[in-house]
Amino acid sequence: MRAQRIATCGFFTFRVFECVDERAVLGTLGIPNNYTMMMKNFSRFLLAAGILATSFLAVNARAAVGDIYETNEGNILRFRTLGGTPTTFVTGFTNPKGLVFDGNGHLYVADPGKSSIIQFTVPDAAGVTYISALNAPTGVALDNAGNLYVSEAGTGNILKFAPDRTKTTFAANTGASAGLAFDGSGNLYAADFNGGKIYKFTPDGTKTTFASGLNLPAGLAVDSAGNVFEADSGTGNVNKFTPDGTQTNFAKGLSRPYGLAFDSGGNLIVADNDSGSTLRYTPDGTKAVIFQSDFNTPAFVAVEPAQHHLLNISTRGFVQGGSDFLIAGFVIGGNGPVGTKVVVRALGPSLGAFGISNPLPDPILELHDASGAVIASNNNWRDSQTSDLTGTGLNPTDDHESAIVTTLLGGAYTAVVGTVTGAPGTALVEVYNLP
């Protein structure tokens, strides 16, 4: 047992009597998932306790892209990218765990003590209860369409909430479900804390065991190459798994790593709970201490991404046919997990009404990503996505024209317009950012 320590953080005064092993009590769950990720044997004296019991208080709402956010007892702490003493972003939680940014100005936080997911706007830190009546929510993740996934440790389920908050059960029997993370192909990885496993779920929910024989896996993170990183809190290691499941040790000698997150530079941020450390590892494994204190009890981490931005664009040109296309490039800014919804149109026949001579009689549209791969295509817009397009009010007026509605992550894209019949003509390609 450690000597009594007293620390003050914002509106909270902590009187900590010992640094205990949280592993045996990682949740408030019934058999077989009887665990809670929370510290015990501490007293918390609150100023304005009656207010904080029912609301969240923004202590310091100034934020910036690349800042590191950390759930820490009843608070979310924020660190600048270069480290240093953290500030309190918001307080008033009971036992916050997983957190995730959507890249569109919102932060979602799981608080099993309140049985809720709390949504905050960034940077003003205005918080509302987004989802309630959950059973020990621990991990959170977002897919690129904006669906929120929550690991419910009390039931072993992974719940899926659509942007309108419609709830479905995405997966069941995931054990003591903890950290969640998506890869770039839309596969979801889930850590089974007590079972020592990582499960992989394809977008349609097909479940396989990705890794086993682990020792209390907590947080997960996936890099841009699809490698999965796991905080093995029972051994003090951070393990790395290639997409085919090959395991290597990325970092070792930590005390009890919980949360993992990547920044935009590919550096891995690690919350080491028992040592009170928030750490940064470069891609080659070089370690740096962002912050360390005996009063620090970090749980999970997230890095504030740049928000997605796209201005509506259009370009007009002549499509000769053969290998002669109209090409329009555009860039989606930002690096959050939730993409930006866009409509891409290729117009031809309707241009005659605007005085364009020789309009392209039958355009065909392809959308390519930065690697050149075709990610969507359309000939006549009514062939697919009819209801989605008419719902935007941006559907073409001629049935021979092309349109695609899709959600895109940050990156460079190319819209390519060709001719179906081989007949040449003038075409217009447009990209619209949807609200």
C-alpha positions in Angstrom: 0.0 0.0 0.0 1.3 3.4 -0.9 1.4 6.3 1.6 -1.6 8.7 1.5 -1.4 11.3 -1.3 -3.5 14.4 -1.8 -3.9 16.1 -5.1 -6.2 18.7 -6.5 -7.4 18.7 -10.1 -9.9 21.4 -11.1 -12.9 21.0 -8.9 -11.8 17.6 -7.6 -9.7 16.8 -4.6 -8.4 13.2 -4.5 -7.2 11.4 -1.4 -5.6 8.3 -2.7 -4.6 5.6 -0.3 -3.1 2.9 -2.6 -2.5 2.2 -6.2 -4.5 -1.0 -6.6 -4.7 -3.7 -9.3 -7.9 -3.0 -11.2 -7.8 -6.1 -13.2 -10.0 -8.2 -10.8 -12.7 -5.5 -10.8 -12.8 -4.3 -14.3 -16.6 -3.9 -14.4 -19.8 -4.0 -12.3 -20.9 -7.2 -14.0 -22.7 -10.4 -13.2 -21.2 -13.8 -13.9 -19.4 -14.6 -16.2 -18.4 -11.0 -17.0 -17.7 -9.8 -13.5 -15.3 -6.9 -13.9 -14.9 -3.1 -13.9 -12.1 -0.9 -15.1 -12.0 1.5 -12.2 -9.8 2.5 -9.3 -10.9 1.6 -5.8 -10.0 2.7 -2.3 -10.0 6.4 -2.9 -12.2 9.2 -1.6 -13.3 12.0 -3.8 -14.3 15.3 -2.3 -16.2 17.5 -4.7 -16.9 21.2 -4.7 -20.4 21.9 -6.0 -21.0 18.1 -5.8 -24.8 18.5 -6.2 -24.2 20.2 -9.6 -21.7 17.7 -10.9 -23.8 14.8 -10.0 -26.2 15.6 -12.7 -24.3 17.7 -15.2 -20.9 18.1 -16.9 -18.7 21.1 -16.4 -16.3 22.4 -19.1 -13.2 23.5 -17.1 -11.1 24.5 -20.1 -12.7 24.2 -23.5 -9.9 25.5 -25.7 -8.8 22.6 -28.0 -6.8 22.1 -31.1 -6.2 19.5 -33.8 -3.8 16.8 -32.5 -4.6 17.3 -28.9 -4.7 14.1 -26.8 -7.8 13.4 -24.7 -7.7 11.0 -21.8 -10.4 9.6 -19.5 -9.0 9.9 -16.0 -11.2 9.1 -13.0 -14.1 11.6 -13.2 -12.5 13.8 -15.8 -11.3 14.1 -19.4 -7.8 15.5 -19.4 -6.3 17.2 -22.5 -2.6 17.2 -23.5 -1.0 19.3 -26.2 0.8 17.4 -28.9 4.2 18.1 -27.4 3.1 17.0 -23.9 3.4 18.9 -20.7 1.0 19.4 -17.8 -2.6 18.5 -18.9 -5.6 20.6 -18.5 -9.1 19.4 -17.6 -11.4 19.5 -20.7 -14.5 18.5 -18.8 -15.5 16.9 -15.5 -18.5 15.4 -13.9 -18.2 11.8 -14.9 -18.5 8.7 -12.7 -16.2 6.3 -14.3 -15.3 7.3 -17.9 -13.7 4.7 -20.2 -13.6 4.6 -24.0 -13.8 7.8 -26.1 -13.8 8.5 -29.8 -14.0 11.6 -32.1 -16.1 11.6 -35.2 -14.1 14.2 -37.1 -17.1 16.4 -37.4 -16.9 18.3 -34.1 -18.1 15.7 -31.6 -16.5 13.5 -28.9 -18.3 10.4 -27.6 -17.4 9.1 -24.1 -18.5 5.8 -22.5 -19.3 6.2 -18.8 -20.2 2.8 -17.3 -20.8 4.5 -13.9 -23.6 6.5 -15.5 -24.6 3.6 -17.9 -24.5 6.2 -20.7 -22.6 7.5 -23.7 -22.1 11.3 -23.4 -21.6 13.4 -26.5 -19.6 16.6 -26.4 -19.1 19.3 -29.0 -15.6 20.4 -29.7 -14.1 22.8 -28.8 -16.8 24.3 -26.5 -17.3 21.0 -24.4 -21.0 21.2 -24.3 -22.1 17.8 -23.2 -25.4 15.9 -23.5 -26.4 12.3 -22.7 -26.4 10.7 -26.2 -27.5 7.2 -25.2 -28.6 6.0 -21.7 -29.7 2.8 -20.0 -26.7 0.8 -21.1 -25.1 -2.1 -19.2 -21.5 -1.1 -18.4 -20.5 0.5 -21.7 -16.7 0.4 -22.1 -15.4 0.7 -25.6 -16.6 2.9 -28.4 -15.9 3.2 -32.1 -17.4 4.8 -35.2 -17.6 3.6 -38.8 -17.2 5.9 -41.7 -21.0 6.2 -42.1 -21.3 7.6 -38.6 -22.7 4.5 -36.8 -21.6 4.3 -33.2 -20.5 0.9 -31.8 -20.5 0.3 -28.1 -19.0 -2.7 -26.2 -21.4 -3.4 -23.4 -19.4 -5.3 -20.8 -22.4 -6.1 -18.7 -23.9 -8.3 -21.4 -21.0 -9.2 -23.7 -22.8 -7.5 -26.6 -21.6 -4.9 -29.1 -24.4 -2.5 -29.8 -24.7 -0.4 -33.0 -26.4 3.0 -33.0 -27.3 4.6 -36.3 -26.9 8.4 -36.5 -30.6 8.7 -35.6 -29.7 6.6 -32.5 -31.7 3.5 -33.6 -30.2 0.6 -31.7 -29.4 -2.9 -33.0 -27.3 -5.7 -31.5 -24.3 -6.0 -33.9 -22.7 -8.9 -32.0 -23.3 -11.1 -29.0 -21.2 -13.4 -26.8 -18.1 -11.2 -27.0 -17.1 -12.0 -23.4 -15.8 -9.1 -21.2 -15.9 -6.7 -24.1 -13.5 -3.8 -23.7 -11.7 -1.8 -26.5 -13.0 -1.5 -30.0 -11.3 -0.3 -33.2 -12.0 -0.3 -37.0 -9.6 -0.9 -39.8 -9.7 0.9 -43.1 -11.8 -1.9 -44.7 -14.6 -1.6 -42.2 -13.7 -4.6 -40.1 -14.3 -4.1 -36.4 -11.9 -5.5 -33.8 -13.1 -6.1 -30.2 -11.0 -7.0 -27.1 -12.3 -9.7 -24.7 -10.7 -8.6 -21.5 -11.3 -11.7 -19.4 -11.2 -14.2 -22.3 -7.8 -13.1 -23.5 -9.0 -12.8 -27.1 -9.5 -10.3 -29.9 -12.5 -10.9 -32.2 -12.7 -9.6 -35.7 -16.1 -8.7 -37.2 -16.6 -8.1 -40.9 -19.0 -5.3 -41.9 -21.8 -7.8 -42.1 -21.2 -9.1 -38.6 -19.3 -12.3 -39.4 -17.2 -13.1 -36.3 -13.8 -14.8 -36.2 -11.2 -15.1 -33.4 -8.3 -12.9 -34.6 -6.0 -13.5 -31.6 -6.1 -15.6 -28.5 -3.9 -16.4 -25.5 -3.6 -12.8 -24.5 -3.4 -11.5 -20.9 -6.2 -9.1 -20.1 -6.4 -7.2 -23.5 -7.8 -3.7 -23.0 -7.4 -1.0 -25.7 -7.0 -1.5 -29.4 -5.9 0.7 -32.2 -5.3 0.1 -36.0 -2.7 1.9 -38.0 -3.0 3.1 -41.6 -1.5 -0.2 -42.9 -4.1 -2.3 -41.1 -1.9 -3.5 -38.3 -3.8 -4.1 -35.0 -2.2 -2.9 -31.8 -3.3 -4.3 -28.4 -2.7 -3.1 -24.9 -2.0 -6.4 -23.0 -2.6 -5.0 -19.5 -1.8 -8.3 -17.8 1.8 -8.5 -19.1 2.6 -4.8 -19.5 3.2 -5.2 -23.3 1.8 -3.6 -26.4 1.4 -6.3 -29.1 1.3 -5.7 -32.8 -0.6 -8.0 -35.2 -0.3 -7.8 -38.9 -3.6 -8.1 -40.9 -3.1 -11.8 -41.2 -2.8 -12.1 -37.4 1.0 -12.5 -37.1 1.9 -11.3 -33.6 5.1 -9.4 -32.5 5.9 -7.3 -29.5 5.9 -3.6 -30.2 6.6 -2.3 -26.7 7.2 -3.9 -23.3 8.0 -3.0 -19.7 4.8 -0.9 -19.1 2.9 -1.2 -15.9 -0.7 -1.7 -17.0 -1.4 -0.3 -20.4 -5.1 0.4 -21.1 -5.9 2.9 -23.9 -4.3 3.2 -27.3 -4.8 5.7 -30.1 -2.8 6.8 -33.2 -2.1 10.5 -34.0 -2.0 11.8 -37.6 1.8 11.2 -37.8 1.4 7.5 -37.1 2.6 7.7 -33.5 1.0 5.4 -31.0 -0.4 7.1 -27.8 -0.5 4.8 -24.8 -2.2 5.3 -21.4 -0.3 3.3 -18.8 -2.7 3.2 -15.9 -0.5 1.9 -13.1 2.5 4.1 -13.7 0.4 7.2 -14.2 2.0 7.7 -17.6 0.8 8.9 -20.9 3.3 7.8 -23.6 4.1 8.3 -27.2 5.8 5.7 -29.4 7.0 6.5 -32.9 6.4 4.0 -35.7 9.8 2.4 -35.0 9.0 2.0 -31.3 11.0 5.0 -29.9 9.3 6.0 -26.6 8.7 9.4 -25.2 6.8 10.5 -22.0 4.1 13.0 -22.7 3.1 13.2 -19.0 3.7 11.2 -15.8 2.5 11.7 -12.3 1.6 9.4 -9.3 -1.7 11.3 -9.3 -2.4 10.4 -12.9 -4.7 7.4 -13.5 -5.1 7.3 -17.3 -7.7 4.9 -18.8 -8.4 5.4 -22.5 -7.1 8.0 -25.0 -8.2 9.6 -28.3 -6.5 12.2 -30.5 -8.5 15.1 -31.9 -8.6 14.8 -35.7 -8.9 17.6 -38.2 -12.6 18.0 -39.2 -13.6 17.0 -42.7 -14.2 19.8 -45.2 -15.2 20.0 -48.8 -16.4 22.9 -50.9 -18.7 22.2 -53.8 -16.8 22.1 -57.0 -17.6 21.7 -60.7 -15.7 21.6 -64.0 -16.8 21.4 -67.6 -14.9 19.8 -70.6 -15.2 18.0 -73.8 -15.2 14.2 -73.8 -13.8 12.9 -77.1 -14.3 9.2 -76.5 -11.9 6.3 -76.4 -9.2 7.1 -73.9 -10.2 10.8 -73.8 -12.1 11.5 -70.5 -13.1 14.5 -68.4 -11.2 14.2 -65.1 -11.9 16.2 -62.0 -9.8 15.8 -58.9 -10.9 16.9 -55.4 -9.7 16.6 -51.8 -11.6 15.8 -48.6 -9.8 17.4 -45.7 -9.7 15.9 -42.2 -8.7 12.6 -40.6 -11.6 11.6 -38.4 -13.2 8.1 -38.5 -16.6 9.4 -39.8 -16.6 10.5 -43.5 -18.2 13.3 -45.4 -21.3 12.5 -47.4 -21.1 13.8 -51.0 -22.9 13.6 -54.3 -20.9 13.4 -57.5 -22.7 14.1 -60.8 -21.9 13.8 -64.5 -24.2 15.8 -66.6 -24.6 15.8 -70.4 -28.0 15.8 -72.1 -29.5 18.5 -69.8 -26.7 21.0 -70.7 -28.5 21.7 -74.0 -31.1 23.7 -72.1 -28.3 26.1 -70.9 -27.1 26.8 -74.4 -24.3 24.2 -74.5 -23.8 23.0 -78.0 -23.0 19.3 -78.6 -23.7 18.0 -75.0 -22.5 14.5 -74.2 -25.5 12.3 -75.0 -24.8 9.5 -72.4 -22.1 10.0 -69.8 -20.7 7.4 -67.5 -19.1 8.2 -64.1 -16.4 6.6 -62.1 -15.0 7.6 -58.7 -11.4 6.7 -57.9 -9.5 6.9 -54.7 -5.9 8.2 -54.3 -4.5 4.8 -55.3 -6.5 4.8 -58.6 -8.9 2.1 -57.5 -12.5 2.5 -58.6 -14.6 2.8 -55.4 -18.0 3.6 -57.2 -19.4 3.9 -60.7 -22.7 4.7 -62.3 -24.1 4.9 -65.8 -27.8 6.1 -65.5 -28.6 7.5 -62.1 -31.9 5.7 -61.8 -30.0 2.3 -62.0 -29.1 2.5 -58.3 -29.4 4.8 -55.2 -32.6 6.4 -56.6 -34.2 7.1 -53.3 -30.9 8.3 -51.8 -30.3 10.8 -54.7 -33.9 12.1 -54.8 -33.7 12.6 -51.1 -30.8 15.1 -51.5 -32.6 17.1 -54.2 -29.5 16.8 -56.4 -30.7 14.0 -58.7 -30.0 14.8 -62.4 -33.0 15.8 -64.5 -32.1 13.4 -67.4 -32.2 9.7 -66.9 -29.1 9.2 -69.0 -27.0 11.3 -66.7 -24.9 9.8 -63.9 -24.7 10.3 -60.1 -23.2 8.7 -57.1 -24.0 9.4 -53.4 -21.3 8.1 -51.0 -19.4 8.8 -47.8 -15.7 9.6 -48.2 -12.9 9.8 -45.6 -10.2 12.4 -45.8 -8.0 12.0 -48.9 -7.7 12.7 -52.6 -10.3 11.5 -55.1 -10.8 11.7 -58.9 -14.1 11.8 -60.8 -13.7 10.4 -64.3 -16.4 11.0 -67.0 -16.5 9.0 -70.2 -19.0 8.2 -73.0 -21.2 5.1 -73.1 -22.0 5.1 -76.8 -18.6 6.5 -78.0 -20.3 9.7 -79.2 -18.3 12.8 -78.1 -19.7 15.9 -76.4 -19.4 18.4 -73.6 -20.0 17.2 -70.0 -20.1 18.8 -66.6 -18.9 17.0 -63.5 -19.9 18.3 -60.0 -19.2 17.4 -56.4 -21.5 18.5 -53.7 -20.9 18.3 -49.9 -24.0 17.2 -48.1 -24.9 18.5 -44.6 
